[in-house]
C-alpha cells in the first residue's frame, strides 16, 4: 500500500454497530413483516373474491358440466364435516351453504338431487348399481367414476325419508343445503328411480363470515406490520457514538486493515489457506455448515425485507440508510465466509465465525458506504441494467436464476443469496470446485491457478449481488480480477 494508510482499529465502535441484540431485532422484525404482508394479502384476496367472484346470490360457482351414467344413480364421495366443530358455526349463515343445480335434457324424466347421511345412502343403494363420482374438476373439466355393481332396482328416491335436503322435478332443480357436521353423500337420480342418469351439474359454495374474516386478517396484518416496523426501527435506529478521540470508520472497514480502496469499490478477497486444508474434510462440510445455513436463511429474509425498505429510502432521499447498509453488508460478508469454507470455494478448513462484523478469516468483503445514490438508477439497475450480468452469473452458479429450481428449492428472487452460500451448485463454480476437491483428495493440494479462477468467479458474483441489491451504483466490471 503506497503512502501512509489510515488503519482502523477494532473497538467498541465496531461491536456496537453489529451487536447481536440489534441483529435479532432486525431478523424477527423482518420475519414478522413477511408474515404480516402475507396475512394482509390474504385479507385483500378474500375481500376481492367476496366482491367480484361471487354471483348475485353470494355463491362461488363452478360448472355446469355434463355427468352421465348408465346405472341408477350418481353419488359423491363421502363428505365428512368435523363433528367437534361448535354447532353455532353451522346452520343458516354458518360456515357454508352448498348449492347444487342439476338439469336433465330429457323432458320426459324428472330429476332428483338429495343430500343424506352416508350410512343411510349406503343402505339405500346396497346392491344397486351406481357410479361414485371421484376427482371432479371443473377447470379444466375432468371426472372419474368408480362403478359400484348391484343386481336390484332401487325404490324411487322421492319416497325415502332420510334426506336432509332434496329437490326433484322437471328441468333444472336447485338444492341449497346448510352444511352441517357429520358424514354425508350427495345423490343424483331420476325421480322415478329408473336407470340411465344424465344431467348438467353446477356446484356453488357460499361461505359465511368472509367479510369478518377479511377484516380480521387486515387488522392482524396491519398490527403485525406496525410491530415488525417497530422491531426493525429499534434494530437499525441510530448508531453508537465512537469512543473519545476516535472517529467512525467507513462502512465495511475491517479492523486493522488499511483503507485505500482502488478500482471497483466492492472488494472481494480470499487467501488459499493451505496450512488448514485436509484431504477429505470437504466430504462432510455440507453437514458441518448446516448451523450457518440455518442462520443465513433468516438473515437473508431480513436482508431482502430491508433492501425493499432501502429501495424506497433511496428513491425519495438518495441515501441508503446507514444502519441498514451496515447490516446488509454484514450478511454479505458472513455469506462469503461460509461460501469460501463450503462448496463455492473450499479454500479453508477454518470454521467460519458467527458474526456480521469483519473477522480474521481468509475470505473478506469490503463495501464502502456510498454517501449518495442515484434516485433514478434505483428503478432500473436491479433488473434491466443487470440483465447481461444475470446471464453470465447464471452460468457461474447454474440453475440459481430459475423459479423454484429443483436443485435449490428456492424462488428466483432469493436464488442469488442461496447460490452464494456455498451450497453444491451445478454451474461453473460448482464444477471447478469439484475438480479442486478431487485434486485435494488424491494429491493433497489445491491447484493455485484453479483457486484464482474460482475466487475470480465468486468475485464477479458478489459484485453483481452488491449492485442489484442497491449497495452501490457503480456498474460491475466484466472481469475476474480485483
Buried (B, 14 or more C-beta within 10 A) or exposed (E): EEEEEEEBEBEEBBEBBBBEEBBBBBBBBBBBBBBBBEBBEBBBEBBEBBEEEBEEEBBBBBBBBEBEBEBBBBBBBBBEBEEEEEEEBBEEEBBBBBBBBBBBEEEEBBBBBBBBBBEBBBEBBEEBBBBBBEEBEBEEEEBEBEEBEBEEEBEBBBEBEEBBBBBBEBEBBBBBBBBBBBEBBBBBBBBEBEBEBBBBBBBBBBBBBBEEBBBBBBEBBBEBBEBBBEBBBBBBEEEBEBEEEEEBBEBBBBBEBBBEBEEBBBBBBBBBBEEEBEBEEBEEBBEBBEEBBEBBBBBBBBBBBBBEBBBEBBBEEBBBBBBBBBBBBBBBBBBBBBBBBBBBBBBBBBBBBEBBBBBEBBBBBBBBBBEEBBEEBBEEBBEEBBEEBEEBBBEBBBBBBBEEBEBBEBEBEBBBBBBBBBBBBBBBBBEBBBEBBEBBEEEEEBBEEBBBBBBBBBBBBBBBBBBBBBBBBEBBBEEBEB
